Amino acid sequence: MKIGVGMTIGIVAAAAAAGGGYWLGNRGGMAPGGPAMTTAAAPGETDKKARRLLFYRNPMGLPDTSPVPKKDAMGMDYVPVYEGEDGDEPATSNQIKISTEKVQKLGVRTEPAELRSLDRTVRIAGRIEPDERRTYAIAPKFEGYVERLHVNVTGQPVSKGQPLFEVYSPELVSAQREYAIAAQGVAALGEAGPEAQGAMKQLAASSLMRLRNWDVSEEQVKTLAKSGETRRTLTFRSPVSGVITEKKALQGMRFMPGEALYQVTDLSVVWVLADVVEQDIGLVKTGAKAQVRVGAYPDQVFTGTVTYVYPTLAASTRTVPVRVELSNPGQLLKPAMFAQVELAVGRPEKAVTVPNSAVIDSGRRQIVLVQVGDGRFEPREVKLGERSDNYVAVRDGVRAGEAVVVAANFLIDAESNLKAAIGGLGHAGHGGSAPKGDQSAPADAHAGHQMAPGAAKPQAAAGGAPQAHAGH
């Protein structure tokens, strides 16, 4: 009897253990960390499976898509694009749609097109030259000899009326005697008949005119007429204050009529002859202000005025000389110095302008990206006008007040296949139209550009699709 009771207790304990294990097993299946939970699909994977695959796009942003997985010519896998991944379709076929997040990551910056007057500075090289109108040559008009030199050094400064040299000429002495005799005869024939007086006066006037034509000063003529004494030499004086820039006279040398013995140049005003390239010559006008700098005085600016634009062009350099006239206080500017000239040119009328960085120039056409909404950009072909250092006039294609992309416009090209969007403008010469499906799937990279920071988005959504490479 005792043995039966023990066996009964063991059987009951075994049954209780079996029931408890069954109950604990059911409880464990409902636990958060149990096997049933591990077999349930994650919400992200469920959403991913729910989205419909649209197509596969070229990993380098080329206008090429495929309905099935494939590789490009370099062996790179095409990137899957799912429905709703990049937002709505663009409003028109030639607009570019980029998510706001990518716009921020690319560093896109816009500025409004504004009406402004374009001021431009033309910078050219020139050289200092003496004013041709202030250069004087001293050349006796008769034959003679250099008797004495008062100024005997080239480059010596002289003042107006300062003696330069004295000459002796037999012709000059003869002309003086002739005039002295005629003047005395006029005085002696005061009581003679009219005919005699007229002939003597005519002879005196002819002798006086001859002396004056030979540059004999009025002071010497009056002294000669008063005293009747002829002078052996004649003194030549400087006609202007300046510098002796040429000297050929030597002590005792013989000279012929018209031979230049001295050259005096007034350097209080000088010229700057600058060579303007053919493309800019239409901007340079007479009267324009110019700023001149020379290497000898780098901290000093000389202000002048354009006084003449030469009518000829140098075929070898394709430049046109321009004359700038400026004062030379203290004669700091020396002839033959090199100078840097800045000409302020521009048009007073206002025009619609955009920054130079906003223009994408393909060589045949100029494109500007206009922001038409959040993340929406429209490429427009524009006609450009005058340029300044920072802005360019737009004659057609952009209106004042429209926001144009001035930074990261080439990154937009890399991010969204700008060439395909430009193809929508109807110009096949710039780039072909992108396939219809490609408009809703902007490429994440473009040949020749760096991968945009947000380029991993399609691969993450694809759930294990091969990633596009950042570049070659």
C-alpha positions in Angstrom: 0.0 0.0 0.0 2.8 2.3 0.8 4.4 1.5 -2.6 1.2 2.4 -4.4 0.9 5.7 -2.8 4.5 6.6 -3.8 4.0 5.6 -7.4 0.8 7.7 -7.5 2.6 10.8 -6.2 5.3 10.4 -8.8 2.8 10.0 -11.6 0.9 13.2 -10.5 4.2 15.1 -10.3 5.2 14.1 -13.8 1.8 15.2 -15.1 2.1 18.5 -13.4 5.5 19.1 -14.8 4.3 18.3 -18.3 1.4 20.6 -18.0 3.6 23.4 -16.6 6.0 23.1 -19.5 3.1 23.3 -22.0 1.8 26.4 -20.3 5.2 28.0 -20.1 5.8 27.2 -23.8 2.7 29.0 -24.8 3.6 32.0 -22.7 7.1 32.1 -24.2 5.7 32.3 -27.7 4.0 35.5 -26.8 7.0 37.1 -25.2 8.5 40.2 -26.9 11.8 38.5 -27.5 10.4 35.1 -28.5 10.7 33.3 -31.8 7.3 34.4 -33.0 8.4 38.0 -32.9 11.6 37.3 -34.9 9.7 35.9 -37.8 7.5 39.0 -38.1 8.4 41.4 -40.9 9.9 44.8 -40.0 7.7 47.8 -40.9 10.5 49.2 -43.2 10.7 46.0 -45.1 6.9 45.9 -45.4 6.8 49.4 -46.8 9.7 48.6 -49.2 7.8 45.5 -50.5 4.7 47.6 -50.8 6.3 50.2 -53.1 6.3 49.5 -56.8 9.5 49.4 -58.7 9.4 51.9 -61.6 12.7 51.3 -63.5 16.5 51.2 -63.3 18.4 54.3 -64.1 21.9 54.9 -65.3 24.3 55.3 -62.3 26.2 58.1 -64.0 23.1 60.3 -64.6 22.9 59.7 -68.4 19.4 59.8 -69.9 19.1 56.0 -70.1 16.7 53.8 -68.1 15.9 50.1 -68.2 12.9 48.1 -67.0 15.2 45.2 -65.9 18.5 45.2 -64.0 21.5 45.8 -66.2 25.1 47.2 -66.2 26.5 50.1 -68.0 29.6 50.1 -70.2 31.9 50.3 -67.2 30.2 47.4 -65.4 28.3 49.5 -62.9 24.9 48.3 -61.8 21.9 50.4 -62.8 20.2 51.9 -59.7 16.5 50.9 -58.9 14.0 53.7 -58.6 10.7 53.2 -56.7 7.4 54.9 -56.9 7.2 58.0 -54.7 10.9 58.1 -54.0 11.7 61.5 -55.4 8.3 63.3 -55.0 6.0 64.4 -57.8 6.8 64.9 -61.4 8.0 68.3 -62.6 5.4 70.7 -63.7 6.8 70.8 -67.3 9.1 68.6 -69.2 12.0 71.0 -69.2 12.0 71.7 -65.4 14.4 70.1 -62.9 13.1 68.7 -59.7 15.5 68.1 -56.7 14.4 67.4 -53.2 14.7 70.2 -50.6 17.2 68.1 -48.6 19.5 67.7 -51.6 19.2 71.4 -52.5 20.5 72.2 -49.0 23.3 69.7 -49.1 24.4 70.9 -52.5 24.7 74.4 -51.2 22.5 75.9 -53.9 22.3 79.7 -53.6 20.1 82.1 -55.5 20.0 85.8 -56.1 17.3 87.9 -57.8 17.9 89.4 -61.2 18.1 93.2 -60.8 18.1 96.3 -62.8 21.4 98.1 -62.5 23.9 100.1 -64.4 27.0 98.1 -65.3 30.3 99.7 -64.4 33.4 97.9 -65.8 37.1 98.6 -65.5 39.3 97.9 -68.5 42.9 97.3 -67.4 45.6 97.8 -70.0 49.3 98.4 -70.1 50.8 101.6 -71.4 54.0 103.7 -71.5 54.7 107.3 -70.6 55.4 109.6 -73.6 56.0 113.4 -73.8 53.3 115.6 -75.1 54.1 116.2 -78.7 52.6 119.6 -78.5 55.0 120.6 -75.8 58.2 119.6 -77.6 60.2 122.4 -79.2 63.2 122.2 -81.6 65.7 125.1 -81.7 67.0 125.3 -85.3 68.6 128.4 -86.8 67.3 129.5 -90.1 70.6 130.7 -91.4 74.1 129.2 -91.9 76.6 129.8 -89.1 78.8 128.5 -86.4 78.2 127.7 -82.7 80.2 130.3 -80.9 79.4 129.5 -77.3 77.2 127.0 -75.3 75.3 128.1 -72.2 73.6 124.7 -71.7 75.9 121.8 -72.5 74.2 118.8 -70.9 71.3 116.7 -72.1 68.5 116.4 -69.5 69.3 119.7 -67.9 66.2 121.6 -66.8 65.8 125.1 -68.3 63.4 127.9 -67.8 61.6 130.0 -70.4 64.0 132.7 -71.8 67.1 131.1 -70.5 70.1 131.4 -72.9 71.0 128.1 -74.6 73.8 129.0 -77.1 75.3 131.8 -79.2 76.0 131.6 -82.9 78.0 133.6 -85.4 76.9 134.1 -89.0 78.2 136.4 -91.7 74.7 136.6 -93.1 73.3 137.7 -89.8 76.0 140.4 -89.4 75.3 141.6 -92.9 71.5 141.8 -92.3 72.1 143.8 -89.1 74.3 146.3 -90.9 71.7 146.6 -93.7 69.0 147.4 -91.2 71.1 149.9 -89.3 72.0 151.8 -92.4 68.3 151.8 -93.6 67.2 153.1 -90.2 69.7 155.8 -90.2 68.8 156.8 -93.8 65.2 157.2 -92.8 66.2 159.6 -90.1 68.5 161.5 -92.4 66.0 161.9 -95.2 63.4 163.5 -93.0 63.4 166.6 -95.2 63.8 164.8 -98.6 61.1 164.2 -101.1 58.4 161.6 -100.6 59.9 159.2 -103.1 63.3 159.1 -101.4 61.8 158.7 -98.0 59.5 155.9 -99.2 62.3 154.0 -100.8 64.4 154.2 -97.6 61.5 153.2 -95.4 60.9 150.2 -97.6 64.5 149.1 -97.4 64.5 149.5 -93.6 61.2 147.5 -93.3 62.6 144.7 -95.5 65.8 144.5 -93.4 63.8 144.4 -90.2 61.5 141.7 -91.5 64.6 139.6 -92.4 66.0 139.9 -88.9 62.7 138.9 -87.3 62.4 135.9 -89.7 65.7 134.8 -88.4 64.4 134.8 -84.8 66.3 137.9 -83.7 64.5 139.2 -80.6 62.7 142.5 -80.4 65.1 143.7 -77.8 68.1 143.2 -80.0 66.3 144.8 -82.9 65.5 147.9 -80.9 69.0 148.1 -79.6 70.3 147.8 -83.1 68.0 150.5 -84.4 68.9 152.9 -81.6 72.6 152.5 -81.5 73.3 151.3 -85.0 75.9 148.9 -83.7 75.8 145.4 -85.0 76.4 142.4 -82.8 78.8 139.6 -83.9 76.8 136.8 -82.3 73.1 136.1 -81.8 71.9 134.4 -78.6 69.2 131.7 -78.8 67.0 131.3 -75.8 64.6 128.5 -74.5 61.1 129.1 -75.7 59.5 127.1 -72.8 60.4 125.8 -69.4 61.3 122.2 -69.6 64.1 119.7 -70.0 66.8 119.4 -72.7 65.8 116.1 -74.3 68.2 116.4 -77.3 71.4 118.3 -77.9 73.4 118.2 -81.1 75.2 121.5 -80.8 79.0 121.3 -80.1 81.3 124.2 -79.4 82.6 125.6 -82.7 80.6 123.4 -85.0 79.2 124.6 -88.3 75.4 124.3 -88.8 73.2 124.6 -91.8 69.8 126.3 -92.1 67.1 124.3 -90.4 69.4 122.0 -88.5 68.0 121.2 -85.0 70.7 121.9 -82.4 68.5 121.6 -79.3 65.2 120.1 -78.3 63.4 121.3 -75.2 60.4 119.3 -73.8 57.8 120.6 -71.3 57.1 117.6 -69.0 54.5 119.3 -66.8 51.9 117.4 -68.8 52.6 113.9 -70.3 50.8 111.3 -72.3 50.2 107.6 -71.6 49.8 105.6 -74.8 47.9 102.4 -73.9 47.1 99.5 -76.2 43.4 98.4 -75.9 42.5 95.0 -77.3 40.1 94.9 -80.2 37.2 93.4 -78.1 37.2 96.4 -75.7 37.8 99.3 -78.0 34.1 99.9 -78.4 33.8 100.6 -74.7 36.5 103.3 -74.6 35.2 106.8 -75.3 36.9 110.2 -75.4 36.6 112.0 -72.1 36.6 108.8 -69.9 38.5 109.0 -66.7 41.6 106.9 -66.2 43.8 105.9 -63.3 47.5 105.4 -63.9 50.0 103.6 -61.8 53.7 103.1 -62.3 56.1 100.7 -60.7 58.3 103.5 -59.4 55.5 104.9 -57.2 53.2 101.9 -56.4 51.3 103.7 -53.7 50.5 106.8 -55.9 47.7 107.1 -58.4 47.7 109.6 -61.2 44.4 110.7 -62.7 44.0 111.5 -66.4 41.5 111.7 -69.2 41.2 109.9 -72.5 41.8 112.5 -75.1 42.1 110.5 -78.3 41.4 107.0 -79.6 43.7 106.4 -82.6 41.9 105.4 -85.9 44.3 102.6 -86.8 44.7 99.0 -85.4 48.1 97.2 -85.1 47.7 94.0 -87.1 50.4 92.2 -85.2 48.9 92.7 -81.7 45.2 93.4 -82.6 45.2 96.5 -80.4 44.3 100.1 -80.8 46.4 102.9 -79.2 44.6 105.2 -76.8 46.0 108.5 -75.5 45.6 109.4 -71.9 46.6 112.9 -70.9 47.6 113.7 -67.3 49.4 116.3 -65.3 52.9 115.5 -64.0 53.5 117.5 -60.8 57.1 117.4 -59.8 57.9 115.6 -63.1 57.7 112.2 -61.3 56.6 110.5 -64.5 59.5 110.0 -66.9 59.2 109.3 -70.6 59.4 105.6 -71.5 58.1 104.4 -68.1 55.7 101.5 -68.2 52.3 102.2 -66.7 49.2 100.3 -65.7 46.0 102.1 -66.8 42.5 101.5 -65.5 39.7 102.9 -67.6 36.2 103.1 -66.1 33.8 102.2 -68.8 30.1 101.4 -68.8 26.7 102.5 -69.9 24.5 104.8 -67.8 21.2 103.1 -68.7 20.0 100.3 -66.4 19.5 96.7 -67.6 18.4 93.4 -66.1 21.6 91.8 -64.8 22.6 88.5 -63.1 25.9 87.5 -61.5 28.5 86.1 -63.9 28.5 82.8 -62.0 24.8 82.3 -62.9 25.6 81.7 -66.6 26.4 78.2 -67.8 28.2 78.8 -71.2 28.3 75.8 -73.5 30.1 77.7 -76.2 27.1 77.9 -78.5 24.4 78.8 -76.0 24.2 80.4 -72.6 21.9 78.9 -69.9 20.6 80.3 -66.6 18.8 78.2 -64.0 15.8 80.0 -62.7 14.1 78.8 -59.5 10.4 78.5 -60.1 9.5 76.8 -56.8 10.8 74.8 -53.9 13.3 72.3 -55.4 12.2 73.2 -58.9 14.6 74.8 -61.4 14.0 75.8 -65.0 16.9 76.1 -67.5 16.5 79.1 -69.8 18.5 80.1 -72.8 19.5 83.8 -72.5 20.9 86.5 -74.7 23.7 88.4 -72.9 24.8 92.0 -73.3 27.5 94.0 -71.6 29.6 92.6 -68.8 31.1 94.2 -65.7 33.6 92.7 -63.3 30.8 90.8 -61.4 27.6 91.1 -63.5 26.3 90.6 -67.0 23.3 92.1 -68.7 20.6 89.7 -69.8 18.7 91.1 -72.8 16.3 88.2 -73.1 15.3 85.1 -71.1 15.2 86.4 -67.5 13.0 89.1 -66.0 13.9 91.4 -63.1 13.0 89.9 -59.7 13.3 86.2 -60.8 15.7 84.1 -58.6 18.6 82.7 -60.5 21.0 80.0 -59.3 24.4 81.6 -58.6 26.1 78.8 -56.7 26.2 75.0 -57.2 24.5 75.3 -60.6 27.0 72.7 -62.0 26.2 70.4 -59.1 22.6 70.7 -60.1 23.8 69.5 -63.5 25.5 66.5 -61.8 22.5 65.8 -59.6 19.6 66.0 -62.0 21.0 65.6 -65.6 20.7 69.2 -66.7 21.4 68.3 -70.3 18.2 66.2 -70.5 16.2 69.1 -69.1 17.7 71.5 -71.6 16.7 69.1 -74.3 13.1 69.9 -73.4 13.7 73.4 -74.6 13.5 72.1 -78.2 17.2 72.5 -79.1 18.7 69.1 -80.0 22.1 70.7 -80.4 22.7 71.1 -76.7 21.5 67.8 -75.4 18.9 65.1 -76.2 15.7 64.8 -74.4 15.6 62.4 -71.5 13.3 59.3 -71.5 10.0 60.0 -70.1 10.6 58.0 -66.9 13.9 59.6 -66.2 12.3 62.9 -65.4 11.0 61.6 -62.1 14.3 60.0 -61.2 17.1 62.6 -61.1 20.5 61.0 -61.5 22.7 61.0 -58.4 25.9 61.5 -60.3 26.9 63.0 -63.6 30.0 62.2 -65.7 32.8 64.5 -64.7 31.2 65.7 -61.4 31.6 64.6 -57.8 28.8 62.5 -56.2 26.3 64.7 -54.3 26.1 64.2 -50.6 22.5 62.7 -50.8 23.3 60.2 -53.4 22.8 57.1 -51.2 19.1 57.6 -50.9 17.9 55.3 -53.8 20.3 52.5 -52.7 19.1 52.6 -49.1 15.5 52.3 -50.2 16.3 49.6 -52.6 17.1 47.2 -49.8 20.3 45.7 -50.9 20.5 47.0 -54.5 24.1 47.6 -55.7 25.4 51.1 -54.9 26.5 53.5 -57.7 30.1 54.5 -57.7 31.1 58.1 -56.9 32.9 58.6 -60.1 35.5 57.1 -62.4 
